[in-house]
Amino acid sequence: MDGAFEYVEANKLETESAYPYTAKNGNCQATTAKGQVGVTGFTDVVANSVDQLMAAANLGPVSVAVEADKAPW
């Protein structure tokens, strides 16, 4: 997930209204020239640490990744 955040730090993303989802196959037509949404930083928390997750949630939005090979289902 870090790679995605690093990309958005370097390249702002377009909004949904500027580049709407059309459910069609084809090439991506997005351009960073129209980018309006970005990330100014991110921090990883220790896996399975409820305290760190709660602390991160108190600072702002949180993204969570689940490793498929470690999922309980």
C-alpha positions as a Markdown table, in Angstrom:
| # | Residue | x | y | z |
|---|---|---|---|---|
| 1 | Met | 0.0 | 0.0 | 0.0 |
| 2 | Asp | 3.0 | 2.3 | 0.6 |
| 3 | Gly | 3.6 | 2.4 | -3.2 |
| 4 | Ala | 0.1 | 3.8 | -3.8 |
| 5 | Phe | 0.6 | 6.6 | -1.2 |
| 6 | Glu | 4.0 | 7.4 | -2.6 |
| 7 | Tyr | 2.5 | 7.8 | -6.1 |
| 8 | Val | -0.2 | 10.1 | -4.8 |
| 9 | Glu | 2.4 | 12.2 | -2.9 |
| 10 | Ala | 4.2 | 12.7 | -6.2 |
| 11 | Asn | 1.2 | 12.9 | -8.5 |
| 12 | Lys | -2.1 | 14.5 | -7.5 |
| 13 | Leu | -5.2 | 12.5 | -8.6 |
| 14 | Glu | -8.3 | 13.7 | -10.4 |
| 15 | Thr | -11.6 | 13.9 | -8.7 |
| 16 | Glu | -14.5 | 11.7 | -9.6 |
| 17 | Ser | -16.3 | 14.6 | -11.3 |
| 18 | Ala | -13.2 | 15.4 | -13.4 |
| 19 | Tyr | -12.7 | 11.8 | -14.5 |
| 20 | Pro | -15.9 | 9.8 | -13.9 |
| 21 | Tyr | -16.0 | 6.0 | -13.8 |
| 22 | Thr | -17.7 | 4.8 | -17.0 |
| 23 | Ala | -17.4 | 1.0 | -16.6 |
| 24 | Lys | -15.8 | 0.6 | -20.0 |
| 25 | Asn | -12.6 | -1.3 | -21.0 |
| 26 | Gly | -9.8 | 0.7 | -22.4 |
| 27 | Asn | -6.8 | 2.8 | -21.5 |
| 28 | Cys | -6.6 | 5.1 | -18.6 |
| 29 | Gln | -7.1 | 8.7 | -19.7 |
| 30 | Ala | -6.3 | 10.3 | -16.3 |
| 31 | Thr | -3.7 | 13.1 | -16.3 |
| 32 | Thr | -1.9 | 14.6 | -13.4 |
| 33 | Ala | -2.3 | 18.0 | -15.0 |
| 34 | Lys | -6.0 | 17.9 | -13.8 |
| 35 | Gly | -5.0 | 16.5 | -10.4 |
| 36 | Gln | -6.7 | 18.0 | -7.3 |
| 37 | Val | -6.4 | 15.4 | -4.6 |
| 38 | Gly | -3.1 | 14.5 | -2.9 |
| 39 | Val | -1.4 | 13.0 | 0.1 |
| 40 | Thr | 1.0 | 15.1 | 2.2 |
| 41 | Gly | 2.4 | 12.1 | 4.2 |
| 42 | Phe | 1.6 | 8.7 | 5.6 |
| 43 | Thr | 2.8 | 6.5 | 8.4 |
| 44 | Asp | 2.7 | 2.8 | 8.9 |
| 45 | Val | 1.6 | 1.4 | 12.2 |
| 46 | Val | 2.7 | -1.8 | 13.8 |
| 47 | Ala | 0.5 | -4.8 | 12.7 |
| 48 | Asn | -2.1 | -5.9 | 15.2 |
| 49 | Ser | -1.6 | -2.9 | 17.5 |
| 50 | Val | -5.0 | -1.6 | 18.5 |
| 51 | Asp | -3.4 | 1.3 | 20.4 |
| 52 | Gln | -1.4 | 2.5 | 17.3 |
| 53 | Leu | -4.5 | 2.1 | 15.1 |
| 54 | Met | -6.6 | 4.2 | 17.5 |
| 55 | Ala | -3.9 | 6.8 | 17.7 |
| 56 | Ala | -3.7 | 7.0 | 13.9 |
| 57 | Ala | -7.5 | 7.3 | 13.6 |
| 58 | Asn | -7.4 | 10.2 | 16.0 |
| 59 | Leu | -5.0 | 12.1 | 13.6 |
| 60 | Gly | -7.0 | 11.6 | 10.4 |
| 61 | Pro | -8.1 | 9.1 | 7.8 |
| 62 | Val | -6.8 | 5.5 | 8.1 |
| 63 | Ser | -6.3 | 2.9 | 5.3 |
| 64 | Val | -6.2 | -0.8 | 6.3 |
| 65 | Ala | -4.8 | -3.6 | 4.2 |
| 66 | Val | -5.6 | -7.3 | 4.9 |
| 67 | Glu | -3.1 | -9.9 | 3.7 |
| 68 | Ala | -5.2 | -12.6 | 2.0 |
| 69 | Asp | -2.9 | -15.5 | 3.1 |
| 70 | Lys | -3.3 | -14.3 | 6.7 |
| 71 | Ala | -7.1 | -13.7 | 6.7 |
| 72 | Pro | -9.1 | -15.8 | 9.0 |
| 73 | Trp | -11.6 | -16.9 | 6.4 |
